[in-house]
């Protein structure tokens, strides 16, 4: 028999969908919280100075010396827009990296040792190429400005000691 108190499936209320209307308020509160956090970090950075220094670690030391070597190879222009090649300065920075390599042998992680080897290899190739270009420039364009020497150095003087610093206008 059919129970008169039971409801037929078509008579049951339709399932309702519950919509969380608070999600917009929660998202806005989260956005406000993150903005406040960013503002606090910016304020701390401004108090510490405009530029944040990288962490004092092995990779930073290698990067500092490598950038000095690369700058000496003419990658940066002076304020007048001329290219400055300082082979002696670049070689000194590379020599310091080699000393670091030799003195830390066996004390570096494989990643650190690999990075240092790669930096030394890359700098060595760049140094050789730039040194050849400087020597060729000095042979073909004696009017180039060599730091510490007259603008039109005598060919005999240039032949005695190769230039280590060249300014290309």
C-alpha positions in Angstrom: 0.0 0.0 0.0 1.1 3.6 -0.6 1.8 5.7 2.4 -0.4 8.8 2.1 2.1 10.8 4.2 5.1 10.1 1.9 5.8 12.6 -0.8 6.2 11.6 -4.4 9.6 12.4 -5.9 7.9 15.0 -8.1 6.4 16.7 -5.1 9.8 17.0 -3.2 11.3 20.4 -3.1 13.9 20.9 -5.9 17.5 20.8 -4.7 18.9 24.2 -4.0 22.3 25.6 -5.0 24.0 27.3 -2.2 26.0 30.3 -3.4 28.6 31.8 -1.1 28.1 35.5 -1.5 30.9 36.2 0.9 33.6 35.2 -1.5 33.9 38.7 -2.9 34.3 40.2 0.6 36.9 37.5 1.4 38.8 38.2 -1.9 38.8 41.9 -1.2 40.0 41.4 2.4 42.8 39.2 1.1 43.8 41.8 -1.5 43.9 44.5 1.2 46.0 42.3 3.5 48.5 41.6 0.7 48.7 45.3 -0.3 49.4 46.2 3.3 52.1 43.5 3.5 53.7 44.8 0.3 53.5 48.4 1.6 55.3 47.4 4.8 58.0 45.6 2.8 58.5 48.6 0.6 58.7 50.9 3.7 61.4 48.6 5.2 63.3 48.6 1.9 63.2 52.4 1.7 64.5 52.6 5.3 67.4 50.3 4.4 68.2 52.1 1.2 66.8 52.1 -2.3 68.8 49.1 -3.5 68.8 45.8 -1.8 72.1 44.0 -1.7 72.3 40.4 -2.7 73.0 37.9 0.0 76.7 37.6 1.0 77.4 34.1 -0.3 79.9 32.4 -2.6 77.8 32.9 -5.7 77.7 36.7 -5.0 81.5 36.8 -4.6 82.1 35.0 -7.9 79.5 37.2 -9.6 81.2 40.4 -8.3 84.6 39.4 -9.5 83.2 38.1 -12.8 81.4 41.4 -13.5 84.6 43.3 -12.8 86.4 41.1 -15.4 83.6 41.6 -17.9 83.5 45.3 -17.4 87.3 45.5 -18.2 86.6 43.7 -21.4 84.6 46.7 -22.8 81.0 45.8 -22.0 80.4 49.2 -20.3 80.7 52.6 -21.9 82.1 55.6 -20.0 80.0 58.7 -19.4 81.0 60.1 -22.9 79.7 56.9 -24.5 83.2 55.5 -25.4 84.0 51.8 -24.9 86.8 51.3 -22.3 88.8 48.1 -22.5 91.1 47.5 -19.5 92.9 44.3 -20.0 95.0 44.5 -16.9 92.0 45.2 -14.7 90.1 42.3 -16.3 93.1 40.0 -16.0 93.4 40.9 -12.3 89.8 40.0 -11.6 90.2 36.8 -13.5 93.4 36.0 -11.5 91.5 36.6 -8.3 88.8 34.1 -9.5 91.5 31.6 -10.2 93.0 32.0 -6.7 89.5 31.5 -5.3 89.2 28.4 -7.4 92.5 27.0 -6.3 92.0 27.8 -2.6 88.5 26.4 -2.3 89.2 23.2 -4.2 87.4 20.4 -2.4 85.4 22.7 -0.2 82.7 23.7 -2.7 79.4 22.0 -3.6 79.4 20.4 -7.1 77.1 23.3 -8.3 79.5 26.0 -6.9 82.5 24.3 -8.4 80.8 23.9 -11.8 79.7 27.5 -11.8 83.2 28.7 -11.0 84.7 26.5 -13.6 82.2 27.8 -16.2 82.8 31.4 -15.3 86.6 31.0 -15.6 86.3 29.2 -18.9 83.9 31.8 -20.4 86.0 34.7 -19.2 89.2 33.1 -20.6 87.6 32.8 -24.0 86.3 36.4 -23.9 89.6 37.8 -22.7 91.5 36.0 -25.5 89.1 37.4 -28.1 89.1 40.9 -26.8 92.9 40.9 -26.4 93.3 39.9 -30.0 90.9 42.6 -31.1 92.8 45.3 -29.1 96.1 44.2 -30.6 94.6 44.4 -34.1 93.1 47.8 -33.3 96.4 49.1 -32.1 98.1 47.8 -35.4 95.5 49.2 -37.7 94.4 52.4 -35.9 97.3 54.0 -34.1 95.1 57.1 -33.4 93.0 55.2 -30.8 93.3 56.6 -27.3 95.4 54.6 -25.0 95.0 55.5 -21.3 98.2 57.1 -20.1 99.7 57.6 -23.5 99.5 60.4 -26.1 96.6 60.1 -28.6 99.1 59.5 -31.5 101.6 57.2 -29.9 104.6 56.4 -31.9 104.5 53.0 -33.5 107.8 52.1 -31.9 106.5 52.8 -28.5 103.4 50.7 -29.2 105.5 47.8 -30.4 107.5 47.8 -27.2 104.7 47.4 -24.8 101.2 46.3 -25.9 98.4 48.5 -24.6 96.4 47.1 -21.7 93.8 49.9 -21.6 92.1 51.1 -24.8 89.4 53.8 -25.2 87.5 53.5 -28.4 85.7 56.7 -29.3 
